Amino acid sequence: MNLNLRQAIIQRVTDKSDEELFGVIEDSIGGQEQVLPGLGVLFEIIWQNSGSDVQNQLVSTLKDHLH
């Protein structure tokens, strides 16, 4: 099976419980740089499936922590 990186990451987390997804995220935060693409894919899914209020809050949170 020929999967691209995005598909491989999505396949890795598909059918995980809330607790398992939380663990994947927590384990990836501050970890090795190799996990950053995975976090990017997860963020992409969150972004694409969030309303404008959530997107604005995410941007605001990011901005607040970059200063």
PDBQT receptor file of N, H, CA, C and O in Angstrom, charges set to zero:
ATOM      1  N   MET A   1       0.850  -1.174   0.000  1.00  0.00    +0.000 N 
ATOM      2  CA  MET A   1       0.000   0.000   0.000  1.00  0.00    +0.000 C 
ATOM      3  C   MET A   1       0.898   1.239   0.000  1.00  0.00    +0.000 C 
ATOM      4  O   MET A   1       1.827   1.331   0.802  1.00  0.00    +0.000 OA
ATOM      5  N   ASN A   2       0.628   2.177  -0.881  1.00  0.00    +0.000 N 
ATOM      6  H   ASN A   2      -0.127   2.103  -1.533  1.00  0.00    +0.000 HD
ATOM      7  CA  ASN A   2       1.427   3.377  -1.043  1.00  0.00    +0.000 C 
ATOM      8  C   ASN A   2       0.706   4.550  -0.365  1.00  0.00    +0.000 C 
ATOM      9  O   ASN A   2      -0.237   5.106  -0.928  1.00  0.00    +0.000 OA
ATOM     10  N   LEU A   3       1.148   4.925   0.839  1.00  0.00    +0.000 N 
ATOM     11  H   LEU A   3       1.914   4.473   1.296  1.00  0.00    +0.000 HD
ATOM     12  CA  LEU A   3       0.516   6.001   1.591  1.00  0.00    +0.000 C 
ATOM     13  C   LEU A   3       1.445   7.202   1.657  1.00  0.00    +0.000 C 
ATOM     14  O   LEU A   3       2.661   7.044   1.767  1.00  0.00    +0.000 OA
ATOM     15  N   ASN A   4       0.892   8.374   1.592  1.00  0.00    +0.000 N 
ATOM     16  H   ASN A   4      -0.095   8.503   1.503  1.00  0.00    +0.000 HD
ATOM     17  CA  ASN A   4       1.719   9.544   1.858  1.00  0.00    +0.000 C 
ATOM     18  C   ASN A   4       1.753   9.778   3.364  1.00  0.00    +0.000 C 
ATOM     19  O   ASN A   4       1.040   9.116   4.118  1.00  0.00    +0.000 OA
ATOM     20  N   LEU A   5       2.575  10.712   3.790  1.00  0.00    +0.000 N 
ATOM     21  H   LEU A   5       3.154  11.249   3.177  1.00  0.00    +0.000 HD
ATOM     22  CA  LEU A   5       2.767  10.960   5.218  1.00  0.00    +0.000 C 
ATOM     23  C   LEU A   5       1.460  11.331   5.911  1.00  0.00    +0.000 C 
ATOM     24  O   LEU A   5       1.159  10.823   6.992  1.00  0.00    +0.000 OA
ATOM     25  N   ARG A   6       0.688  12.211   5.293  1.00  0.00    +0.000 N 
ATOM     26  H   ARG A   6       0.932  12.624   4.415  1.00  0.00    +0.000 HD
ATOM     27  CA  ARG A   6      -0.591  12.638   5.884  1.00  0.00    +0.000 C 
ATOM     28  C   ARG A   6      -1.514  11.437   6.102  1.00  0.00    +0.000 C 
ATOM     29  O   ARG A   6      -2.101  11.282   7.173  1.00  0.00    +0.000 OA
ATOM     30  N   GLN A   7      -1.634  10.599   5.090  1.00  0.00    +0.000 N 
ATOM     31  H   GLN A   7      -1.157  10.725   4.220  1.00  0.00    +0.000 HD
ATOM     32  CA  GLN A   7      -2.499   9.421   5.200  1.00  0.00    +0.000 C 
ATOM     33  C   GLN A   7      -1.987   8.463   6.279  1.00  0.00    +0.000 C 
ATOM     34  O   GLN A   7      -2.778   7.879   7.019  1.00  0.00    +0.000 OA
ATOM     35  N   ALA A   8      -0.689   8.307   6.364  1.00  0.00    +0.000 N 
ATOM     36  H   ALA A   8      -0.047   8.781   5.763  1.00  0.00    +0.000 HD
ATOM     37  CA  ALA A   8      -0.110   7.408   7.372  1.00  0.00    +0.000 C 
ATOM     38  C   ALA A   8      -0.400   7.907   8.782  1.00  0.00    +0.000 C 
ATOM     39  O   ALA A   8      -0.712   7.118   9.673  1.00  0.00    +0.000 OA
ATOM     40  N   ILE A   9      -0.296   9.209   8.980  1.00  0.00    +0.000 N 
ATOM     41  H   ILE A   9      -0.042   9.850   8.256  1.00  0.00    +0.000 HD
ATOM     42  CA  ILE A   9      -0.568   9.783  10.301  1.00  0.00    +0.000 C 
ATOM     43  C   ILE A   9      -2.044   9.628  10.648  1.00  0.00    +0.000 C 
ATOM     44  O   ILE A   9      -2.388   9.263  11.773  1.00  0.00    +0.000 OA
ATOM     45  N   ILE A  10      -2.909   9.905   9.685  1.00  0.00    +0.000 N 
ATOM     46  H   ILE A  10      -2.630  10.201   8.772  1.00  0.00    +0.000 HD
ATOM     47  CA  ILE A  10      -4.350   9.769   9.923  1.00  0.00    +0.000 C 
ATOM     48  C   ILE A  10      -4.684   8.309  10.238  1.00  0.00    +0.000 C 
ATOM     49  O   ILE A  10      -5.470   8.029  11.143  1.00  0.00    +0.000 OA
ATOM     50  N   GLN A  11      -4.099   7.405   9.502  1.00  0.00    +0.000 N 
ATOM     51  H   GLN A  11      -3.461   7.633   8.767  1.00  0.00    +0.000 HD
ATOM     52  CA  GLN A  11      -4.350   5.980   9.743  1.00  0.00    +0.000 C 
ATOM     53  C   GLN A  11      -3.888   5.571  11.146  1.00  0.00    +0.000 C 
ATOM     54  O   GLN A  11      -4.525   4.745  11.799  1.00  0.00    +0.000 OA
ATOM     55  N   ARG A  12      -2.776   6.155  11.601  1.00  0.00    +0.000 N 
ATOM     56  H   ARG A  12      -2.258   6.826  11.071  1.00  0.00    +0.000 HD
ATOM     57  CA  ARG A  12      -2.237   5.813  12.932  1.00  0.00    +0.000 C 
ATOM     58  C   ARG A  12      -3.191   6.208  14.064  1.00  0.00    +0.000 C 
ATOM     59  O   ARG A  12      -3.240   5.532  15.092  1.00  0.00    +0.000 OA
ATOM     60  N   VAL A  13      -3.939   7.284  13.885  1.00  0.00    +0.000 N 
ATOM     61  H   VAL A  13      -3.899   7.833  13.050  1.00  0.00    +0.000 HD
ATOM     62  CA  VAL A  13      -4.796   7.760  14.972  1.00  0.00    +0.000 C 
ATOM     63  C   VAL A  13      -6.275   7.431  14.783  1.00  0.00    +0.000 C 
ATOM     64  O   VAL A  13      -7.090   7.672  15.674  1.00  0.00    +0.000 OA
ATOM     65  N   THR A  14      -6.614   6.882  13.626  1.00  0.00    +0.000 N 
ATOM     66  H   THR A  14      -5.952   6.687  12.902  1.00  0.00    +0.000 HD
ATOM     67  CA  THR A  14      -8.006   6.522  13.371  1.00  0.00    +0.000 C 
ATOM     68  C   THR A  14      -8.453   5.460  14.364  1.00  0.00    +0.000 C 
ATOM     69  O   THR A  14      -7.710   4.525  14.663  1.00  0.00    +0.000 OA
ATOM     70  N   ASP A  15      -9.656   5.609  14.865  1.00  0.00    +0.000 N 
ATOM     71  H   ASP A  15     -10.259   6.368  14.622  1.00  0.00    +0.000 HD
ATOM     72  CA  ASP A  15     -10.283   4.679  15.807  1.00  0.00    +0.000 C 
ATOM     73  C   ASP A  15      -9.650   4.675  17.192  1.00  0.00    +0.000 C 
ATOM     74  O   ASP A  15      -9.880   3.749  17.970  1.00  0.00    +0.000 OA
ATOM     75  N   LYS A  16      -8.857   5.695  17.513  1.00  0.00    +0.000 N 
ATOM     76  H   LYS A  16      -8.670   6.448  16.881  1.00  0.00    +0.000 HD
ATOM     77  CA  LYS A  16      -8.306   5.814  18.870  1.00  0.00    +0.000 C 
ATOM     78  C   LYS A  16      -9.390   6.419  19.770  1.00  0.00    +0.000 C 
ATOM     79  O   LYS A  16     -10.235   7.193  19.321  1.00  0.00    +0.000 OA
ATOM     80  N   SER A  17      -9.339   6.050  21.026  1.00  0.00    +0.000 N 
ATOM     81  H   SER A  17      -8.652   5.421  21.390  1.00  0.00    +0.000 HD
ATOM     82  CA  SER A  17     -10.261   6.634  22.002  1.00  0.00    +0.000 C 
ATOM     83  C   SER A  17      -9.825   8.065  22.307  1.00  0.00    +0.000 C 
ATOM     84  O   SER A  17      -8.731   8.480  21.927  1.00  0.00    +0.000 OA
ATOM     85  N   ASP A  18     -10.676   8.807  22.988  1.00  0.00    +0.000 N 
ATOM     86  H   ASP A  18     -11.566   8.469  23.297  1.00  0.00    +0.000 HD
ATOM     87  CA  ASP A  18     -10.322  10.167  23.399  1.00  0.00    +0.000 C 
ATOM     88  C   ASP A  18      -9.041  10.161  24.220  1.00  0.00    +0.000 C 
ATOM     89  O   ASP A  18      -8.161  10.998  24.019  1.00  0.00    +0.000 OA
ATOM     90  N   GLU A  19      -8.942   9.218  25.142  1.00  0.00    +0.000 N 
ATOM     91  H   GLU A  19      -9.657   8.538  25.305  1.00  0.00    +0.000 HD
ATOM     92  CA  GLU A  19      -7.767   9.127  26.002  1.00  0.00    +0.000 C 
ATOM     93  C   GLU A  19      -6.513   8.814  25.190  1.00  0.00    +0.000 C 
ATOM     94  O   GLU A  19      -5.447   9.366  25.461  1.00  0.00    +0.000 OA
ATOM     95  N   GLU A  20      -6.632   7.942  24.206  1.00  0.00    +0.000 N 
ATOM     96  H   GLU A  20      -7.498   7.493  23.986  1.00  0.00    +0.000 HD
ATOM     97  CA  GLU A  20      -5.492   7.598  23.364  1.00  0.00    +0.000 C 
ATOM     98  C   GLU A  20      -5.058   8.795  22.516  1.00  0.00    +0.000 C 
ATOM     99  O   GLU A  20      -3.863   9.047  22.361  1.00  0.00    +0.000 OA
ATOM    100  N   LEU A  21      -6.032   9.533  21.966  1.00  0.00    +0.000 N 
ATOM    101  H   LEU A  21      -7.002   9.327  22.092  1.00  0.00    +0.000 HD
ATOM    102  CA  LEU A  21      -5.698  10.727  21.187  1.00  0.00    +0.000 C 
ATOM    103  C   LEU A  21      -5.024  11.777  22.068  1.00  0.00    +0.000 C 
ATOM    104  O   LEU A  21      -4.057  12.418  21.657  1.00  0.00    +0.000 OA
ATOM    105  N   PHE A  22      -5.542  11.941  23.272  1.00  0.00    +0.000 N 
ATOM    106  H   PHE A  22      -6.327  11.420  23.605  1.00  0.00    +0.000 HD
ATOM    107  CA  PHE A  22      -4.932  12.872  24.224  1.00  0.00    +0.000 C 
ATOM    108  C   PHE A  22      -3.483  12.468  24.473  1.00  0.00    +0.000 C 
ATOM    109  O   PHE A  22      -2.590  13.315  24.492  1.00  0.00    +0.000 OA
ATOM    110  N   GLY A  23      -3.259  11.187  24.661  1.00  0.00    +0.000 N 
ATOM    111  H   GLY A  23      -3.985  10.499  24.646  1.00  0.00    +0.000 HD
ATOM    112  CA  GLY A  23      -1.909  10.678  24.895  1.00  0.00    +0.000 C 
ATOM    113  C   GLY A  23      -0.984  10.906  23.712  1.00  0.00    +0.000 C 
ATOM    114  O   GLY A  23       0.176  11.277  23.892  1.00  0.00    +0.000 OA
ATOM    115  N   VAL A  24      -1.487  10.687  22.507  1.00  0.00    +0.000 N 
ATOM    116  H   VAL A  24      -2.429  10.386  22.361  1.00  0.00    +0.000 HD
ATOM    117  CA  VAL A  24      -0.679  10.920  21.303  1.00  0.00    +0.000 C 
ATOM    118  C   VAL A  24      -0.233  12.379  21.261  1.00  0.00    +0.000 C 
ATOM    119  O   VAL A  24       0.930  12.671  20.985  1.00  0.00    +0.000 OA
ATOM    120  N   ILE A  25      -1.155  13.283  21.533  1.00  0.00    +0.000 N 
ATOM    121  H   ILE A  25      -2.100  13.046  21.757  1.00  0.00    +0.000 HD
ATOM    122  CA  ILE A  25      -0.831  14.708  21.498  1.00  0.00    +0.000 C 
ATOM    123  C   ILE A  25       0.144  15.060  22.607  1.00  0.00    +0.000 C 
ATOM    124  O   ILE A  25       1.158  15.712  22.358  1.00  0.00    +0.000 OA
ATOM    125  N   GLU A  26      -0.150  14.639  23.822  1.00  0.00    +0.000 N 
ATOM    126  H   GLU A  26      -0.974  14.110  24.025  1.00  0.00    +0.000 HD
ATOM    127  CA  GLU A  26       0.717  14.937  24.962  1.00  0.00    +0.000 C 
ATOM    128  C   GLU A  26       2.121  14.384  24.768  1.00  0.00    +0.000 C 
ATOM    129  O   GLU A  26       3.102  15.055  25.089  1.00  0.00    +0.000 OA
ATOM    130  N   ASP A  27       2.224  13.184  24.251  1.00  0.00    +0.000 N 
ATOM    131  H   ASP A  27       1.428  12.639  23.990  1.00  0.00    +0.000 HD
ATOM    132  CA  ASP A  27       3.536  12.567  24.032  1.00  0.00    +0.000 C 
ATOM    133  C   ASP A  27       4.316  13.281  22.937  1.00  0.00    +0.000 C 
ATOM    134  O   ASP A  27       5.546  13.254  22.927  1.00  0.00    +0.000 OA
ATOM    135  N   SER A  28       3.602  13.916  22.018  1.00  0.00    +0.000 N 
ATOM    136  H   SER A  28       2.602  13.937  22.026  1.00  0.00    +0.000 HD
ATOM    137  CA  SER A  28       4.257  14.583  20.896  1.00  0.00    +0.000 C 
ATOM    138  C   SER A  28       4.707  16.001  21.229  1.00  0.00    +0.000 C 
ATOM    139  O   SER A  28       5.692  16.487  20.672  1.00  0.00    +0.000 OA
ATOM    140  N   ILE A  29       4.003  16.658  22.122  1.00  0.00    +0.000 N 
ATOM    141  H   ILE A  29       3.204  16.264  22.575  1.00  0.00    +0.000 HD
ATOM    142  CA  ILE A  29       4.325  18.034  22.484  1.00  0.00    +0.000 C 
ATOM    143  C   ILE A  29       5.694  18.062  23.170  1.00  0.00    +0.000 C 
ATOM    144  O   ILE A  29       5.932  17.355  24.149  1.00  0.00    +0.000 OA
ATOM    145  N   GLY A  30       6.571  18.884  22.636  1.00  0.00    +0.000 N 
ATOM    146  H   GLY A  30       6.377  19.458  21.841  1.00  0.00    +0.000 HD
ATOM    147  CA  GLY A  30       7.900  19.020  23.223  1.00  0.00    +0.000 C 
ATOM    148  C   GLY A  30       8.809  17.832  22.954  1.00  0.00    +0.000 C 
ATOM    149  O   GLY A  30       9.912  17.754  23.494  1.00  0.00    +0.000 OA
ATOM    150  N   GLY A  31       8.352  16.919  22.130  1.00  0.00    +0.000 N 
ATOM    151  H   GLY A  31       7.456  16.982  21.691  1.00  0.00    +0.000 HD
ATOM    152  CA  GLY A  31       9.140  15.732  21.832  1.00  0.00    +0.000 C 
ATOM    153  C   GLY A  31      10.118  15.985  20.702  1.00  0.00    +0.000 C 
ATOM    154  O   GLY A  31      10.480  17.125  20.412  1.00  0.00    +0.000 OA
ATOM    155  N   GLN A  32      10.525  14.928  20.087  1.00  0.00    +0.000 N 
ATOM    156  H   GLN A  32      10.230  14.002  20.322  1.00  0.00    +0.000 HD
ATOM    157  CA  GLN A  32      11.480  15.006  18.993  1.00  0.00    +0.000 C 
ATOM    158  C   GLN A  32      10.859  15.721  17.794  1.00  0.00    +0.000 C 
ATOM    159  O   GLN A  32       9.642  15.709  17.609  1.00  0.00    +0.000 OA
ATOM    160  N   GLU A  33      11.707  16.334  16.996  1.00  0.00    +0.000 N 
ATOM    161  H   GLU A  33      12.696  16.343  17.147  1.00  0.00    +0.000 HD
ATOM    162  CA  GLU A  33      11.218  17.083  15.846  1.00  0.00    +0.000 C 
ATOM    163  C   GLU A  33      10.539  16.193  14.813  1.00  0.00    +0.000 C 
ATOM    164  O   GLU A  33       9.764  16.690  13.995  1.00  0.00    +0.000 OA
ATOM    165  N   GLN A  34      10.806  14.914  14.829  1.00  0.00    +0.000 N 
ATOM    166  H   GLN A  34      11.435  14.511  15.493  1.00  0.00    +0.000 HD
ATOM    167  CA  GLN A  34      10.193  14.007  13.867  1.00  0.00    +0.000 C 
ATOM    168  C   GLN A  34       8.681  13.930  14.038  1.00  0.00    +0.000 C 
ATOM    169  O   GLN A  34       7.977  13.566  13.096  1.00  0.00    +0.000 OA
ATOM    170  N   VAL A  35       8.170  14.265  15.215  1.00  0.00    +0.000 N 
ATOM    171  H   VAL A  35       8.742  14.561  15.980  1.00  0.00    +0.000 HD
ATOM    172  CA  VAL A  35       6.724  14.187  15.445  1.00  0.00    +0.000 C 
ATOM    173  C   VAL A  35       5.988  15.452  15.020  1.00  0.00    +0.000 C 
ATOM    174  O   VAL A  35       4.757  15.466  14.988  1.00  0.00    +0.000 OA
ATOM    175  N   LEU A  36       6.716  16.507  14.696  1.00  0.00    +0.000 N 
ATOM    176  H   LEU A  36       7.715  16.496  14.722  1.00  0.00    +0.000 HD
ATOM    177  CA  LEU A  36       6.062  17.765  14.323  1.00  0.00    +0.000 C 
ATOM    178  C   LEU A  36       5.153  17.637  13.107  1.00  0.00    +0.000 C 
ATOM    179  O   LEU A  36       4.077  18.234  13.109  1.00  0.00    +0.000 OA
ATOM    180  N   PRO A  37       5.526  16.892  12.068  1.00  0.00    +0.000 N 
ATOM    181  CA  PRO A  37       4.577  16.733  10.960  1.00  0.00    +0.000 C 
ATOM    182  C   PRO A  37       3.268  16.080  11.408  1.00  0.00    +0.000 C 
ATOM    183  O   PRO A  37       2.201  16.424  10.901  1.00  0.00    +0.000 OA
ATOM    184  N   GLY A  38       3.343  15.156  12.339  1.00  0.00    +0.000 N 
ATOM    185  H   GLY A  38       4.210  14.876  12.751  1.00  0.00    +0.000 HD
ATOM    186  CA  GLY A  38       2.132  14.517  12.846  1.00  0.00    +0.000 C 
ATOM    187  C   GLY A  38       1.230  15.507  13.562  1.00  0.00    +0.000 C 
ATOM    188  O   GLY A  38       0.012  15.498  13.380  1.00  0.00    +0.000 OA
ATOM    189  N   LEU A  39       1.833  16.360  14.376  1.00  0.00    +0.000 N 
ATOM    190  H   LEU A  39       2.822  16.368  14.524  1.00  0.00    +0.000 HD
ATOM    191  CA  LEU A  39       1.045  17.392  15.046  1.00  0.00    +0.000 C 
ATOM    192  C   LEU A  39       0.445  18.353  14.034  1.00  0.00    +0.000 C 
ATOM    193  O   LEU A  39      -0.673  18.836  14.217  1.00  0.00    +0.000 OA
ATOM    194  N   GLY A  40       1.178  18.631  12.975  1.00  0.00    +0.000 N 
ATOM    195  H   GLY A  40       2.086  18.239  12.826  1.00  0.00    +0.000 HD
ATOM    196  CA  GLY A  40       0.661  19.500  11.916  1.00  0.00    +0.000 C 
ATOM    197  C   GLY A  40      -0.562  18.905  11.245  1.00  0.00    +0.000 C 
ATOM    198  O   GLY A  40      -1.526  19.615  10.960  1.00  0.00    +0.000 OA
ATOM    199  N   VAL A  41      -0.527  17.619  10.995  1.00  0.00    +0.000 N 
ATOM    200  H   VAL A  41       0.256  17.042  11.227  1.00  0.00    +0.000 HD
ATOM    201  CA  VAL A  41      -1.671  16.940  10.378  1.00  0.00    +0.000 C 
ATOM    202  C   VAL A  41      -2.865  16.973  11.329  1.00  0.00    +0.000 C 
ATOM    203  O   VAL A  41      -3.992  17.229  10.906  1.00  0.00    +0.000 OA
ATOM    204  N   LEU A  42      -2.619  16.717  12.602  1.00  0.00    +0.000 N 
ATOM    205  H   LEU A  42      -1.703  16.509  12.945  1.00  0.00    +0.000 HD
ATOM    206  CA  LEU A  42      -3.712  16.753  13.579  1.00  0.00    +0.000 C 
ATOM    207  C   LEU A  42      -4.281  18.164  13.680  1.00  0.00    +0.000 C 
ATOM    208  O   LEU A  42      -5.498  18.337  13.756  1.00  0.00    +0.000 OA
ATOM    209  N   PHE A  43      -3.409  19.176  13.682  1.00  0.00    +0.000 N 
ATOM    210  H   PHE A  43      -2.421  19.036  13.620  1.00  0.00    +0.000 HD
ATOM    211  CA  PHE A  43      -3.891  20.551  13.719  1.00  0.00    +0.000 C 
ATOM    212  C   PHE A  43      -4.700  20.878  12.474  1.00  0.00    +0.000 C 
ATOM    213  O   PHE A  43      -5.718  21.565  12.555  1.00  0.00    +0.000 OA
ATOM    214  N   GLU A  44      -4.254  20.392  11.327  1.00  0.00    +0.000 N 
ATOM    215  H   GLU A  44      -3.427  19.834  11.262  1.00  0.00    +0.000 HD
ATOM    216  CA  GLU A  44      -4.982  20.621  10.076  1.00  0.00    +0.000 C 
ATOM    217  C   GLU A  44      -6.407  20.073  10.170  1.00  0.00    +0.000 C 
ATOM    218  O   GLU A  44      -7.356  20.723   9.734  1.00  0.00    +0.000 OA
ATOM    219  N   ILE A  45      -6.550  18.882  10.738  1.00  0.00    +0.000 N 
ATOM    220  H   ILE A  45      -5.778  18.354  11.092  1.00  0.00    +0.000 HD
ATOM    221  CA  ILE A  45      -7.876  18.277  10.895  1.00  0.00    +0.000 C 
ATOM    222  C   ILE A  45      -8.728  19.123  11.843  1.00  0.00    +0.000 C 
ATOM    223  O   ILE A  45      -9.899  19.389  11.568  1.00  0.00    +0.000 OA
ATOM    224  N   ILE A  46      -8.137  19.536  12.945  1.00  0.00    +0.000 N 
ATOM    225  H   ILE A  46      -7.186  19.320  13.168  1.00  0.00    +0.000 HD
ATOM    226  CA  ILE A  46      -8.869  20.377  13.902  1.00  0.00    +0.000 C 
ATOM    227  C   ILE A  46      -9.311  21.671  13.228  1.00  0.00    +0.000 C 
ATOM    228  O   ILE A  46     -10.468  22.076  13.344  1.00  0.00    +0.000 OA
ATOM    229  N   TRP A  47      -8.386  22.317  12.527  1.00  0.00    +0.000 N 
ATOM    230  H   TRP A  47      -7.446  21.988  12.433  1.00  0.00    +0.000 HD
ATOM    231  CA  TRP A  47      -8.673  23.598  11.869  1.00  0.00    +0.000 C 
ATOM    232  C   TRP A  47      -9.794  23.463  10.849  1.00  0.00    +0.000 C 
ATOM    233  O   TRP A  47     -10.732  24.260  10.833  1.00  0.00    +0.000 OA
ATOM    234  N   GLN A  48      -9.689  22.448   9.999  1.00  0.00    +0.000 N 
ATOM    235  H   GLN A  48      -8.927  21.800  10.012  1.00  0.00    +0.000 HD
ATOM    236  CA  GLN A  48     -10.667  22.269   8.932  1.00  0.00    +0.000 C 
ATOM    237  C   GLN A  48     -12.057  21.925   9.455  1.00  0.00    +0.000 C 
ATOM    238  O   GLN A  48     -13.053  22.129   8.760  1.00  0.00    +0.000 OA
ATOM    239  N   ASN A  49     -12.123  21.410  10.665  1.00  0.00    +0.000 N 
ATOM    240  H   ASN A  49     -11.314  21.244  11.229  1.00  0.00    +0.000 HD
ATOM    241  CA  ASN A  49     -13.407  20.974  11.209  1.00  0.00    +0.000 C 
ATOM    242  C   ASN A  49     -13.874  21.834  12.366  1.00  0.00    +0.000 C 
ATOM    243  O   ASN A  49     -14.735  21.423  13.143  1.00  0.00    +0.000 OA
ATOM    244  N   SER A  50     -13.307  23.031  12.485  1.00  0.00    +0.000 N 
ATOM    245  H   SER A  50     -12.607  23.365  11.854  1.00  0.00    +0.000 HD
ATOM    246  CA  SER A  50     -13.700  23.966  13.532  1.00  0.00    +0.000 C 
ATOM    247  C   SER A  50     -14.394  25.169  12.909  1.00  0.00    +0.000 C 
ATOM    248  O   SER A  50     -14.101  25.568  11.782  1.00  0.00    +0.000 OA
ATOM    249  N   GLY A  51     -15.303  25.721  13.660  1.00  0.00    +0.000 N 
ATOM    250  H   GLY A  51     -15.541  25.397  14.575  1.00  0.00    +0.000 HD
ATOM    251  CA  GLY A  51     -15.971  26.942  13.229  1.00  0.00    +0.000 C 
ATOM    252  C   GLY A  51     -15.058  28.140  13.405  1.00  0.00    +0.000 C 
ATOM    253  O   GLY A  51     -13.975  28.039  13.982  1.00  0.00    +0.000 OA
ATOM    254  N   SER A  52     -15.509  29.263  12.902  1.00  0.00    +0.000 N 
ATOM    255  H   SER A  52     -16.388  29.345  12.433  1.00  0.00    +0.000 HD
ATOM    256  CA  SER A  52     -14.675  30.469  12.944  1.00  0.00    +0.000 C 
ATOM    257  C   SER A  52     -14.372  30.918  14.369  1.00  0.00    +0.000 C 
ATOM    258  O   SER A  52     -13.304  31.478  14.617  1.00  0.00    +0.000 OA
ATOM    259  N   ASP A  53     -15.285  30.687  15.311  1.00  0.00    +0.000 N 
ATOM    260  H   ASP A  53     -16.153  30.233  15.110  1.00  0.00    +0.000 HD
ATOM    261  CA  ASP A  53     -15.025  31.072  16.703  1.00  0.00    +0.000 C 
ATOM    262  C   ASP A  53     -13.833  30.300  17.259  1.00  0.00    +0.000 C 
ATOM    263  O   ASP A  53     -12.963  30.885  17.904  1.00  0.00    +0.000 OA
ATOM    264  N   VAL A  54     -13.788  29.010  17.018  1.00  0.00    +0.000 N 
ATOM    265  H   VAL A  54     -14.495  28.535  16.494  1.00  0.00    +0.000 HD
ATOM    266  CA  VAL A  54     -12.675  28.185  17.500  1.00  0.00    +0.000 C 
ATOM    267  C   VAL A  54     -11.391  28.570  16.778  1.00  0.00    +0.000 C 
ATOM    268  O   VAL A  54     -10.334  28.666  17.402  1.00  0.00    +0.000 OA
ATOM    269  N   GLN A  55     -11.474  28.791  15.472  1.00  0.00    +0.000 N 
ATOM    270  H   GLN A  55     -12.332  28.713  14.965  1.00  0.00    +0.000 HD
ATOM    271  CA  GLN A  55     -10.288  29.188  14.712  1.00  0.00    +0.000 C 
ATOM    272  C   GLN A  55      -9.738  30.516  15.244  1.00  0.00    +0.000 C 
ATOM    273  O   GLN A  55      -8.528  30.671  15.408  1.00  0.00    +0.000 OA
ATOM    274  N   ASN A  56     -10.627  31.459  15.508  1.00  0.00    +0.000 N 
ATOM    275  H   ASN A  56     -11.610  31.333  15.375  1.00  0.00    +0.000 HD
ATOM    276  CA  ASN A  56     -10.184  32.752  16.057  1.00  0.00    +0.000 C 
ATOM    277  C   ASN A  56      -9.538  32.575  17.423  1.00  0.00    +0.000 C 
ATOM    278  O   ASN A  56      -8.544  33.234  17.728  1.00  0.00    +0.000 OA
ATOM    279  N   GLN A  57     -10.087  31.697  18.243  1.00  0.00    +0.000 N 
ATOM    280  H   GLN A  57     -10.894  31.161  17.995  1.00  0.00    +0.000 HD
ATOM    281  CA  GLN A  57      -9.506  31.445  19.564  1.00  0.00    +0.000 C 
ATOM    282  C   GLN A  57      -8.126  30.803  19.439  1.00  0.00    +0.000 C 
ATOM    283  O   GLN A  57      -7.212  31.150  20.187  1.00  0.00    +0.000 OA
ATOM    284  N   LEU A  58      -7.971  29.872  18.502  1.00  0.00    +0.000 N 
ATOM    285  H   LEU A  58      -8.714  29.590  17.895  1.00  0.00    +0.000 HD
ATOM    286  CA  LEU A  58      -6.670  29.241  18.281  1.00  0.00    +0.000 C 
ATOM    287  C   LEU A  58      -5.631  30.270  17.844  1.00  0.00    +0.000 C 
ATOM    288  O   LEU A  58      -4.502  30.265  18.333  1.00  0.00    +0.000 OA
ATOM    289  N   VAL A  59      -6.016  31.149  16.924  1.00  0.00    +0.000 N 
ATOM    290  H   VAL A  59      -6.934  31.153  16.527  1.00  0.00    +0.000 HD
ATOM    291  CA  VAL A  59      -5.098  32.186  16.462  1.00  0.00    +0.000 C 
ATOM    292  C   VAL A  59      -4.754  33.129  17.599  1.00  0.00    +0.000 C 
ATOM    293  O   VAL A  59      -3.594  33.511  17.756  1.00  0.00    +0.000 OA
ATOM    294  N   SER A  60      -5.739  33.509  18.392  1.00  0.00    +0.000 N 
ATOM    295  H   SER A  60      -6.681  33.199  18.265  1.00  0.00    +0.000 HD
ATOM    296  CA  SER A  60      -5.508  34.404  19.522  1.00  0.00    +0.000 C 
ATOM    297  C   SER A  60      -4.559  33.757  20.536  1.00  0.00    +0.000 C 
ATOM    298  O   SER A  60      -3.640  34.411  21.028  1.00  0.00    +0.000 OA
ATOM    299  N   THR A  61      -4.774  32.502  20.842  1.00  0.00    +0.000 N 
ATOM    300  H   THR A  61      -5.520  31.970  20.442  1.00  0.00    +0.000 HD
ATOM    301  CA  THR A  61      -3.908  31.785  21.777  1.00  0.00    +0.000 C 
ATOM    302  C   THR A  61      -2.488  31.732  21.244  1.00  0.00    +0.000 C 
ATOM    303  O   THR A  61      -1.534  31.984  21.980  1.00  0.00    +0.000 OA
ATOM    304  N   LEU A  62      -2.347  31.406  19.974  1.00  0.00    +0.000 N 
ATOM    305  H   LEU A  62      -3.122  31.201  19.376  1.00  0.00    +0.000 HD
ATOM    306  CA  LEU A  62      -1.031  31.357  19.353  1.00  0.00    +0.000 C 
ATOM    307  C   LEU A  62      -0.346  32.716  19.418  1.00  0.00    +0.000 C 
ATOM    308  O   LEU A  62       0.816  32.819  19.811  1.00  0.00    +0.000 OA
ATOM    309  N   LYS A  63      -1.069  33.743  19.034  1.00  0.00    +0.000 N 
ATOM    310  H   LYS A  63      -2.013  33.660  18.716  1.00  0.00    +0.000 HD
ATOM    311  CA  LYS A  63      -0.511  35.094  19.042  1.00  0.00    +0.000 C 
ATOM    312  C   LYS A  63      -0.072  35.503  20.442  1.00  0.00    +0.000 C 
ATOM    313  O   LYS A  63       1.005  36.072  20.616  1.00  0.00    +0.000 OA
ATOM    314  N   ASP A  64      -0.903  35.216  21.437  1.00  0.00    +0.000 N 
ATOM    315  H   ASP A  64      -1.779  34.754  21.295  1.00  0.00    +0.000 HD
ATOM    316  CA  ASP A  64      -0.575  35.577  22.815  1.00  0.00    +0.000 C 
ATOM    317  C   ASP A  64       0.705  34.919  23.307  1.00  0.00    +0.000 C 
ATOM    318  O   ASP A  64       1.419  35.482  24.136  1.00  0.00    +0.000 OA
ATOM    319  N   HIS A  65       0.995  33.734  22.799  1.00  0.00    +0.000 N 
ATOM    320  H   HIS A  65       0.415  33.276  22.125  1.00  0.00    +0.000 HD
ATOM    321  CA  HIS A  65       2.155  32.994  23.273  1.00  0.00    +0.000 C 
ATOM    322  C   HIS A  65       3.394  33.182  22.411  1.00  0.00    +0.000 C 
ATOM    323  O   HIS A  65       4.442  32.599  22.690  1.00  0.00    +0.000 OA
ATOM    324  N   LEU A  66       3.280  33.980  21.382  1.00  0.00    +0.000 N 
ATOM    325  H   LEU A  66       2.429  34.454  21.156  1.00  0.00    +0.000 HD
ATOM    326  CA  LEU A  66       4.432  34.276  20.534  1.00  0.00    +0.000 C 
ATOM    327  C   LEU A  66       5.098  35.602  20.914  1.00  0.00    +0.000 C 
ATOM    328  O   LEU A  66       6.134  35.968  20.358  1.00  0.00    +0.000 OA
ATOM    329  N   HIS A  67       4.505  36.300  21.848  1.00  0.00    +0.000 N 
ATOM    330  H   HIS A  67       3.664  36.002  22.300  1.00  0.00    +0.000 HD
ATOM    331  CA  HIS A  67       5.065  37.603  22.267  1.00  0.00    +0.000 C 
ATOM    332  C   HIS A  67       5.845  37.469  23.537  1.00  0.00    +0.000 C 
ATOM    333  O   HIS A  67       6.385  38.455  24.037  1.00  0.00    +0.000 OA
TER     334      HIS A  67
